[in-house]
Amino acid sequence: MPPVPAAKLRESERRSHHRSSSSSQQQAGKGAADALAATGTTGAGGGAASGSERVRVVVRCRPMSSTEMDTKCKNCIVMNNEEGSVEISSPEKTKKFNFDAVYDWNSTQNEIYTESAAPIVNSIFDGYNGTIFAYGQTGSGKTWTMEGKPTSELQGVMPNAFEHIFNKISLSQKSTQYLVRASYVEIYNEDVCDLLGDDHKKKLEVRQIFTDGGTEFYPEGRREVDVENADQLTELLHKGSSVRHVGSHKLNQHSSRSHAIFTLILESSTPSPSPGGKPIVRQAVLNLVDLAGSEKQMKTGAEGERLKEGAKINKSLSALSKVISALTSTKENTHVPYRDSRLTKLLMHSLGGSCRTVMITNISPADYNFQESLTSLRYAERAKLIKNTPHMNTDPKNAKILEYQETIARLKEMLAKRAAGGMMSPPPGVDISSAPELDIDSEKQLLEKEKQDEIAKITSEKSATVEVAALFYPFTIVLDTHC
């Protein structure tokens, strides 16, 4: 992974032992509130999986916004970074939750990536699928967490992951070859659209396939782009985000109106340690998911199209909640309703499947949003009980890197043979080691003789046909053999 400066590590250590208070929230000021800068990290597993492992759940609380401060909202959140606890209070009750890690309004983008997201990205190099997704109410900072701003200090999980992947590739053994592909889709009003396609409004069908790992769903016809560096991935992210559905309402001037899934497919091929052995091929998928936020119409003031969008968003998030409830149910043989929405179909392997998953729950500190933050924390508490069964994807049948390697090898051989004036390689199993060298001039003469013999044969056959026909017809037939 990218090296972290010592100063940032020391800063991370200080923050991890810092107990936040409501007074520090007020000191953060309006500037920090409107440019949410948060991060976090925990040592999630990055080695080989053995059996099942829990979905990792972390909570991030943004600073108080300028609007919340102007309207005299009070802080209802207390976070203890050392304990990994969140305490939410109202005049009537106080509730405490514990998570794998918590990040308050003083944390940074680099922290949350280094501690909570980087281990998932590391594991895809071992062939493990991974998912990192942000959840929370509208305006809680999900898109900021995932995308951030285009600077080294403020960029979010996605651009940090792009740099991490290509930094790791550049530091890997030269004998290992990599292929990276990307796609970017959104789920808007329950329709899946390709944000990288020529027509980003075209609706894609979600198809079901059966693999060795079980049932999978995928958007048929989505565009996958081969990339060679982090800048190309960032360009694709910006291209897709520029056409993603967004809108404004009372709680958020730049509200995501769709769920977005940026998918990276990493393939690697390493020579076998045994002489003559097959190369070791691994393939892993990394899903970076920015969910649209749950919302209440009475607070957003949404009308018309915005109201319809909000209803669709809440419906798909409700389906996601039912999937989480089913996965954490103590009843035997509980049905998991993945098919209830396109979102849950596409996240099937991320929740209860073969992925390593981190859920970043975003909340607001304002008492005005007490109920929404409490609901998000309860939702996250249930998700913490989900167990996935990650497995290493080796020698995948659909690995593109093998196809590319074979094509390149054939082209190189053809070029080499042409340059040497020789023949193309024979079919597999044909031994030409004892064959005589090819005489190009003799071969040309032979081909020319075969051509002349063929012309003479055709001319002779035509002459014979004309002679037979003349016996039966009382007129003269003239054959021009030069036509």
HUKA-V594431 format. One record per pair of residues at least 4 apart in sequence whose ideal C-beta (glycine too) atoms are under 7 Angstrom apart, sorted by the first residue. I is the first residue (numbers start at 1). GAP is how many residues later the second one is. If there is no record, write none. Layout:
I;GAP + I;GAP
//
This chain:
1;117 + 1;121 + 1;163 + 1;166 + 1;167 + 2;161 + 2;162 + 2;165 + 4;4 + 4;5 + 4;110 + 6;4 + 7;4 + 8;4 + 8;102 + 9;4 + 10;4 + 11;4 + 12;4 + 12;29 + 12;99 + 13;4 + 14;4 + 15;66 + 15;91 + 15;92 + 15;96 + 16;65 + 16;66 + 17;65 + 18;63 + 19;61 + 19;62 + 19;63 + 20;4 + 20;58 + 20;59 + 20;84 + 20;86 + 21;57 + 22;4 + 22;53 + 23;4 + 24;4 + 24;82 + 25;38 + 25;39 + 25;50 + 25;80 + 25;340 + 28;4 + 28;5 + 28;35 + 28;36 + 28;77 + 29;4 + 30;4 + 30;36 + 30;39 + 31;4 + 32;5 + 32;31 + 32;73 + 33;30 + 33;31 + 33;32 + 33;33 + 33;36 + 34;31 + 34;32 + 36;26 + 36;27 + 36;105 + 36;108 + 37;71 + 37;72 + 37;117 + 38;22 + 38;24 + 38;65 + 38;67 + 38;69 + 38;70 + 38;71 + 38;74 + 39;64 + 39;68 + 39;69 + 39;70 + 39;71 + 39;72 + 39;73 + 39;74 + 40;18 + 40;20 + 40;61 + 40;63 + 40;67 + 40;71 + 40;72 + 40;75 + 40;76 + 41;70 + 41;71 + 41;73 + 41;74 + 41;75 + 42;16 + 42;58 + 42;59 + 42;73 + 42;74 + 43;76 + 44;12 + 44;72 + 44;75 + 44;76 + 44;314 + 45;8 + 45;74 + 46;73 + 46;76 + 46;77 + 48;78 + 48;344 + 49;4 + 49;79 + 49;341 + 49;342 + 52;335 + 52;336 + 52;337 + 53;334 + 53;335 + 53;337 + 54;330 + 54;332 + 54;333 + 55;296 + 55;302 + 55;304 + 55;328 + 55;329 + 55;331 + 55;333 + 56;44 + 56;301 + 56;302 + 57;42 + 57;43 + 57;302 + 57;304 + 57;323 + 57;326 + 57;327 + 58;41 + 58;42 + 58;43 + 58;44 + 58;45 + 58;58 + 58;300 + 58;302 + 59;27 + 59;40 + 59;43 + 59;302 + 59;304 + 59;318 + 59;321 + 60;43 + 60;52 + 60;81 + 60;85 + 60;300 + 60;302 + 61;16 + 61;18 + 61;43 + 61;44 + 61;302 + 61;304 + 62;43 + 62;78 + 62;79 + 62;300 + 62;302 + 63;42 + 64;4 + 64;5 + 64;9 + 64;11 + 64;301 + 64;302 + 65;4 + 66;4 + 67;4 + 68;5 + 68;298 + 68;300 + 69;4 + 73;293 + 73;294 + 73;295 + 74;293 + 75;290 + 76;12 + 76;13 + 76;14 + 76;289 + 76;291 + 76;294 + 77;9 + 77;11 + 77;286 + 77;288 + 77;296 + 78;9 + 79;7 + 79;23 + 79;25 + 80;5 + 81;21 + 81;23 + 84;14 + 84;15 + 84;16 + 84;17 + 84;18 + 85;11 + 85;12 + 85;13 + 85;17 + 86;11 + 86;13 + 86;16 + 86;291 + 87;7 + 87;9 + 88;7 + 88;282 + 88;285 + 88;286 + 88;289 + 89;5 + 90;277 + 90;280 + 95;279 + 97;280 + 97;284 + 99;281 + 99;285 + 101;14 + 101;15 + 103;4 + 103;8 + 103;9 + 105;260 + 107;4 + 107;5 + 109;4 + 109;39 + 109;44 + 109;45 + 109;46 + 109;47 + 110;4 + 111;4 + 112;4 + 112;5 + 112;33 + 113;4 + 113;5 + 113;44 + 113;47 + 114;4 + 116;242 + 116;244 + 117;4 + 117;15 + 117;40 + 117;43 + 117;44 + 117;241 + 118;4 + 118;46 + 119;4 + 120;10 + 120;12 + 120;236 + 120;238 + 121;9 + 121;40 + 121;43 + 121;44 + 121;165 + 123;5 + 123;7 + 123;233 + 124;4 + 124;6 + 124;142 + 124;160 + 124;162 + 125;43 + 126;266 + 127;155 + 127;156 + 127;157 + 127;265 + 127;266 + 127;267 + 128;156 + 128;228 + 128;262 + 128;264 + 129;155 + 129;156 + 129;220 + 129;225 + 129;226 + 129;264 + 130;156 + 130;225 + 130;226 + 131;156 + 131;158 + 131;219 + 131;224 + 131;226 + 132;25 + 132;156 + 132;226 + 133;156 + 133;158 + 133;226 + 134;8 + 134;11 + 134;12 + 134;156 + 134;157 + 134;226 + 134;228 + 135;7 + 135;156 + 135;224 + 135;226 + 135;227 + 135;241 + 136;4 + 136;6 + 136;157 + 136;225 + 136;226 + 136;227 + 136;240 + 137;156 + 137;157 + 137;158 + 137;227 + 137;232 + 137;235 + 137;239 + 138;113 + 138;114 + 138;117 + 138;155 + 138;156 + 138;157 + 138;162 + 139;112 + 139;113 + 139;154 + 139;225 + 140;153 + 140;222 + 140;223 + 140;224 + 141;4 + 141;221 + 142;4 + 142;148 + 142;149 + 142;151 + 142;220 + 143;4 + 143;113 + 143;147 + 144;4 + 144;12 + 145;11 + 145;12 + 145;215 + 145;217 + 146;10 + 146;11 + 146;12 + 146;142 + 146;144 + 147;9 + 147;11 + 147;94 + 148;6 + 148;7 + 148;8 + 148;11 + 149;5 + 149;6 + 150;5 + 151;4 + 155;4 + 155;5 + 156;4 + 157;4 + 157;131 + 158;4 + 158;79 + 158;104 + 158;130 + 159;4 + 159;75 + 160;4 + 161;4 + 161;127 + 162;4 + 162;68 + 162;71 + 162;72 + 163;4 + 163;67 + 164;4 + 165;4 + 165;15 + 165;101 + 166;4 + 166;63 + 166;64 + 167;4 + 168;4 + 169;9 + 172;4 + 175;95 + 175;96 + 176;92 + 176;93 + 176;94 + 177;91 + 177;92 + 177;224 + 178;88 + 178;89 + 178;90 + 179;47 + 179;88 + 179;221 + 179;222 + 179;225 + 180;47 + 180;84 + 180;86 + 181;43 + 181;44 + 181;45 + 181;84 + 182;42 + 182;43 + 182;45 + 182;51 + 182;54 + 182;81 + 182;82 + 183;13 + 183;39 + 183;40 + 183;41 + 183;80 + 184;11 + 184;12 + 184;52 + 184;56 + 184;78 + 185;7 + 185;8 + 185;9 + 185;10 + 185;34 + 185;37 + 185;76 + 186;7 + 186;9 + 186;58 + 186;59 + 186;72 + 186;73 + 186;74 + 187;5 + 187;71 + 187;72 + 187;129 + 187;155 + 187;156 + 188;5 + 188;57 + 188;69 + 188;70 + 189;120 + 189;123 + 190;122 + 190;126 + 190;151 + 190;152 + 191;12 + 192;11 + 192;12 + 192;14 + 192;27 + 192;150 + 193;7 + 193;8 + 193;9 + 193;10 + 193;11 + 194;6 + 194;8 + 194;10 + 194;28 + 194;29 + 195;5 + 195;45 + 195;48 + 195;49 + 196;27 + 196;29 + 196;40 + 196;43 + 196;44 + 197;5 + 197;26 + 200;43 + 204;15 + 204;16 + 204;17 + 204;18 + 205;15 + 206;11 + 206;13 + 206;136 + 206;139 + 207;10 + 207;11 + 207;13 + 208;7 + 208;9 + 209;7 + 209;9 + 210;5 + 211;5 + 213;141 + 216;133 + 217;128 + 217;129 + 217;131 + 225;11 + 227;5 + 227;6 + 228;4 + 230;4 + 231;4 + 232;4 + 233;4 + 234;4 + 235;4 + 236;4 + 237;4 + 237;25 + 238;4 + 240;4 + 244;12 + 244;14 + 244;16 + 245;12 + 245;13 + 246;8 + 246;9 + 246;10 + 246;11 + 247;8 + 247;10 + 247;59 + 247;62 + 248;4 + 248;5 + 248;6 + 248;7 + 249;6 + 249;51 + 249;52 + 249;53 + 249;57 + 250;49 + 250;50 + 250;51 + 251;48 + 251;49 + 256;34 + 256;36 + 257;35 + 257;52 + 258;34 + 259;32 + 259;33 + 259;57 + 259;84 + 260;30 + 261;26 + 261;28 + 261;85 + 262;26 + 263;22 + 263;24 + 264;22 + 265;18 + 265;20 + 266;18 + 266;20 + 267;14 + 267;16 + 267;132 + 267;133 + 267;134 + 268;14 + 269;10 + 269;12 + 269;132 + 269;136 + 270;9 + 270;10 + 271;8 + 272;5 + 272;6 + 272;7 + 272;8 + 280;114 + 281;113 + 281;114 + 281;115 + 281;118 + 281;120 + 281;121 + 282;111 + 282;112 + 283;110 + 283;113 + 283;116 + 284;109 + 287;63 + 292;21 + 294;19 + 294;20 + 294;23 + 295;5 + 295;15 + 295;18 + 296;4 + 297;5 + 297;10 + 297;13 + 300;10 + 302;4 + 302;5 + 302;8 + 303;4 + 305;4 + 306;4 + 307;4 + 308;4 + 309;4 + 310;4 + 311;4 + 312;4 + 313;4 + 314;4 + 315;4 + 316;4 + 316;25 + 316;27 + 317;4 + 318;4 + 319;4 + 319;18 + 319;21 + 319;22 + 319;24 + 319;25 + 320;4 + 320;23 + 320;24 + 321;4 + 321;58 + 322;4 + 322;15 + 322;18 + 323;4 + 323;13 + 323;14 + 323;15 + 323;21 + 323;28 + 324;4 + 324;27 + 324;58 + 324;59 + 324;62 + 325;4 + 325;57 + 326;8 + 326;9 + 326;10 + 326;11 + 327;9 + 327;24 + 327;25 + 327;59 + 328;54 + 328;57 + 328;58 + 329;5 + 336;16 + 338;6 + 338;7 + 338;10 + 339;6 + 340;4 + 341;4 + 342;4 + 343;4 + 344;4 + 347;4 + 348;5 + 349;4 + 349;5 + 349;6 + 350;5 + 350;7 + 351;6 + 351;35 + 352;34 + 352;36 + 353;35 + 354;34 + 354;35 + 354;36 + 354;37 + 355;33 + 355;35 + 356;32 + 356;34 + 357;31 + 359;21 + 359;24 + 361;15 + 361;19 + 363;10 + 363;13 + 363;14 + 364;5 + 364;9 + 369;4 + 370;4 + 371;4 + 372;4 + 373;4 + 374;4 + 375;4 + 376;4 + 377;4 + 378;4 + 379;4 + 380;4 + 400;4 + 401;4 + 402;4 + 403;4 + 404;4 + 405;4 + 406;4 + 407;4 + 408;4 + 409;4 + 410;4 + 411;4 + 412;4 + 413;4 + 413;12 + 414;4 + 414;10 + 415;4 + 416;4 + 417;5 + 417;6 + 417;7 + 421;19 + 422;16 + 423;15 + 426;4 + 426;6 + 438;5 + 439;4 + 440;4 + 441;4 + 442;4 + 443;4 + 444;4 + 445;4 + 446;4 + 447;4 + 448;4 + 449;4 + 450;4 + 451;4 + 452;4 + 453;4 + 454;4 + 455;4 + 456;4 + 457;4 + 458;4 + 459;4 + 459;22 + 460;4 + 461;4 + 462;4 + 462;17 + 463;4 + 463;16 + 464;4 + 465;4 + 466;4 + 466;11 + 466;13 + 469;4 + 469;8 + 470;7
//
